[in-house]
Amino acid sequence: MLDSNLVELESGYLKAIAQPTRLKILYFLKDGEKCQCEIMPFMKEDQSNISRHLTRMRDLGILESRREGVSVYYRIRDKRLFSLLSLVDHMLKAEIKEKAKRAKIVD
């Protein structure tokens, strides 16, 4: 039986990561915890915008943070997130190949 509450939670989680800036942040954090002071220059975007994305992902449980003096460090809460992203990558690559194959047949 379909659990409507779970579907709503899934939708919120997927919406939270389905944004290019947030995906870039997630990939930047893939290898481990980073200070916000490292994330900002990497992203080359407005600091307040990046802070909002980090806060949103932390509030949704995608990221964890800790404060050390004036620095805030972020890390991925659950690395299985990258299994999900890898699955999406495989699906997209398969679709691209299929479209290319169909395009050759039509030519």
N, C-alpha and C positions, 0 to 999 in steps of 0.2 A: 504494500500500500504506500502511496506517495505521501510523504510528510511535508505539508505546506510550510511549516516553520523552518525545516531544514532547507527547503528550496529557497526561501527568503534569505537565509544565512549564506547559502552558496552564492546567490545572486549578488549580495553585498560584497562578499569576498572577491568574487571575480571582477566586479566593477572597480573595486579598490586597486586591483593590480592591472586592470585593462586601461592604463593611461601611460603614454610614452615616457613622461618624466619619471613616473613612479617605477616603471620597468627598468629604466636606466639606473636609478638609485639601487634597486634590488640587485641588478647585475654587478654594480660597483661594490656592493656589500657581500657578494657571493663568497669571497675568500676570507671573510672574517670581519670582525668589528672595526669600525672606522670612526674617527672623530668628525663631528659636524664640520670642523674647520678643514678637513680633508675633502669632504663631500662637496662643499660649496664651490671650490675652484674647479673640481672635476666637471661639475654640471654646467658651469658657465651660464647660469640663469640668475634671475633676481633672488637674492637671499631670502626675502620674505616668502616668495613662492615655494622655494625648496623647503623652508621651515614648515610651511603649511602641509606639504606632502609628507614630510617625515612625521609630523604630529598626527596626521590622519592615519597613516599606516601603523603608527604605534598604538593609537587609540583602538584600532580594529584588531590588534593582536598579531599583525604581520611582522612588526619590528618590536624589539625591546631596546630600551635605552638606559643608560646610567650616567650619572653626573660625577665628574672628578674635578673638583675646584670649579673653574668657570667653563670647563669643556664638557660637552655632552657627546657620548659615544653611542652609536647605533649598531645593532646586529640583527640578522634574520632570526626570528623566533623559531621557525621550523624549516629546516633545510629541505624538507620534502617538497616545498614550494618549487624547487628547481626540477623535480621529477615531473611536476605538472607542466612547467614551461617547456621542458624537453619533449614531452608528449605533444604539446601544441606545435612545437617546431617540426617534429616528424610528420604530423598531420598536414601542416602547411607545405612542407617539401614534397610530400606525396601528391598533394593537390596540384602543385606547380608542375610536377612531372606529368601528371595525367592531362593537364591542360595543354602542355607542350606536345604531348603525343597526339591529342585530338587535333591540334592545329596542323600537325604534319599530315595527318590523314585527310584533312579538308583541302590542303594545298594541292 
